[in-house]
């Protein structure tokens, strides 16, 4: 543009900056539009999962810290008497949380655990999962209601299965139950997830575009998901090398548990970590399916080969 106007680039930049300043000053004279500043638990759950996963894939410790701060804020400020709250603004949290708030935030906490290996996030996710089931599950027909038992009495307690601009609470809850079921061997979680898939199978087959996230849950259940356990000191280079292999590969249908070899509490809470010793004192990875594991490996190349081999077998079925 500088050439077409027959002026130097510096002169053109100066003109543009003067124009921008005039526009800004003129705009500042107008009434500013209202801004929605409330904090929603559900949307923060989506953000938490994204930052946690991005931290591992992109090697961004700042993203990891953002995820931790988010988790601590929501659990400290948007939870009362063991129940999540829906919204927070100007120091005040209120309104009982809906199903999507629980499901989205549990999903985020599970991802934060997989990223950091910090057991507190898994424990928080597990506690919220139990609360979600107690508050929202329909014991007669199956599936989760949109509102919980602690909400005000309604004429009808609706259920939402369709995925729109954001996924439905039932879709994310199905994934959460499947992931937690693999980590903990909890057959009740697996049974409830199967019920959700059964309830939506006919509609999802007819209108697949309305069930994008639920179809991911179907894919997770049917694709023989991998169960990966990594035993090692997370701060050590050999552990980091194994984890890097896992996060570099596109593995949507897997769960990841990690723990220090001396962490007995993690082994107690997560059966996937049980009887998984280190090999020769080195960080060790176990790749399993239905808790039947391949030979444990300590080098990244062997781990990558195992994961790629199982991925190829799953995709060929």
Residue pairs with C-beta under 8 A, 6 or more apart in sequence:
1 12
2 8
2 9
2 11
2 12
5 12
37 89
38 87
38 88
38 89
39 78
39 87
39 88
39 89
40 86
40 87
40 101
41 74
41 78
41 84
41 85
41 86
41 87
41 97
41 101
41 104
41 105
42 86
42 97
42 98
42 100
42 101
42 103
42 104
42 105
42 166
43 104
43 166
44 70
44 74
44 104
44 105
44 108
45 74
45 101
45 103
45 104
45 105
45 106
45 107
45 108
46 104
46 108
46 166
47 70
47 108
48 67
48 70
48 71
48 74
48 105
48 108
48 109
48 111
48 112
49 104
49 107
49 108
49 111
49 112
51 63
51 64
51 66
51 67
51 70
52 63
52 64
52 67
52 108
52 111
52 112
52 114
52 115
52 116
53 111
53 115
54 60
54 63
55 61
55 62
55 63
55 64
55 66
55 67
55 115
56 64
56 114
56 115
56 243
56 247
57 247
57 248
59 244
64 115
64 116
67 108
67 112
67 115
68 112
68 116
70 108
71 108
71 109
71 112
71 121
71 124
74 84
74 105
75 124
77 88
77 93
78 84
78 85
78 86
78 87
78 88
78 93
78 97
79 85
80 93
82 127
82 131
83 96
83 97
83 131
83 135
83 148
83 150
84 96
84 97
84 101
84 102
84 105
84 128
84 131
85 93
85 94
85 95
85 96
85 97
86 94
86 95
86 96
86 97
86 98
86 101
87 93
87 94
87 95
88 94
96 147
96 148
96 150
96 151
97 148
98 146
98 147
98 148
98 169
99 132
99 136
99 144
99 145
99 146
99 147
99 148
99 160
99 169
99 170
99 173
100 146
100 166
100 167
100 168
100 169
100 172
101 169
102 128
102 131
102 132
102 135
102 136
102 169
102 173
103 132
103 144
103 169
103 170
103 171
103 172
103 173
103 176
104 169
104 172
105 128
106 125
106 128
106 129
106 132
106 173
106 176
107 172
107 175
107 176
109 121
109 122
109 124
109 125
109 128
110 121
110 122
110 125
110 176
110 179
110 180
112 118
112 121
113 119
113 121
113 122
113 125
114 255
114 256
114 257
114 258
116 234
117 230
117 234
117 258
117 259
119 259
119 263
119 265
119 266
119 269
122 183
122 269
122 270
123 269
125 176
125 180
126 180
126 184
126 269
129 176
129 177
129 180
129 189
132 144
132 173
133 192
134 149
135 148
135 149
135 150
136 144
136 145
136 146
136 147
136 148
136 149
136 169
137 143
137 144
137 145
137 192
138 144
138 145
138 159
142 192
142 195
142 196
142 198
142 199
143 159
143 161
143 170
143 195
143 196
143 199
144 159
144 169
144 170
144 173
144 196
145 157
145 158
145 159
146 157
146 158
146 159
146 160
146 169
147 154
147 157
147 158
159 170
160 168
160 169
160 170
161 168
161 170
161 171
161 199
161 200
161 203
161 211
161 214
162 168
162 210
162 211
163 171
163 210
163 211
163 212
163 213
163 214
167 212
167 213
167 214
168 213
168 214
170 196
170 200
170 214
171 211
171 213
171 214
171 216
171 217
172 213
173 196
174 193
174 196
174 197
174 214
174 217
175 213
175 216
175 217
175 220
177 189
177 190
177 192
177 193
177 196
178 189
178 190
178 193
178 217
178 220
178 221
178 225
179 220
179 255
180 186
180 189
181 187
181 189
181 190
181 193
182 225
182 227
182 255
182 272
183 227
183 255
183 257
183 270
183 271
183 272
184 269
184 270
184 271
184 272
185 271
185 272
185 291
193 217
193 221
194 221
196 214
196 217
197 214
197 217
197 218
197 221
200 211
200 214
201 218
203 210
203 211
204 210
204 211
204 214
204 215
204 218
208 215
216 252
219 252
219 253
220 252
220 253
223 253
223 314
224 253
224 289
224 310
224 314
224 317
225 253
225 254
225 255
225 289
226 251
226 253
226 254
226 255
226 287
226 288
226 289
226 307
226 310
227 254
227 255
227 257
227 272
227 287
227 288
227 289
227 291
228 246
228 254
228 255
228 256
228 257
228 285
228 286
228 287
228 288
228 307
229 256
229 257
229 258
229 259
229 272
229 273
229 276
229 285
229 286
229 288
230 239
230 242
230 243
230 246
230 256
230 257
230 258
230 259
230 283
230 284
230 285
230 286
231 258
231 259
231 260
231 261
231 273
231 276
231 277
231 278
231 283
231 284
231 285
231 286
232 238
232 239
232 242
232 258
232 260
232 261
232 278
232 282
232 283
232 284
233 239
233 260
233 261
233 283
234 240
234 243
234 258
234 260
236 283
238 282
238 283
238 298
239 258
239 283
241 283
241 300
242 283
242 284
242 285
242 298
242 300
242 303
243 258
244 300
245 300
245 303
245 304
245 307
246 254
246 256
246 285
246 303
246 307
249 304
249 307
249 308
249 311
251 307
251 311
253 314
255 272
257 266
257 270
257 272
257 273
259 266
259 267
259 270
259 273
260 266
261 277
261 278
266 273
267 273
267 274
271 291
272 288
272 291
276 284
276 286
276 296
277 284
278 284
279 296
279 298
280 298
282 298
283 298
284 296
284 297
284 298
285 296
285 297
285 298
285 303
286 293
286 294
286 296
287 293
287 294
287 297
287 303
287 306
287 307
287 310
288 294
289 310
294 306
297 303
297 306
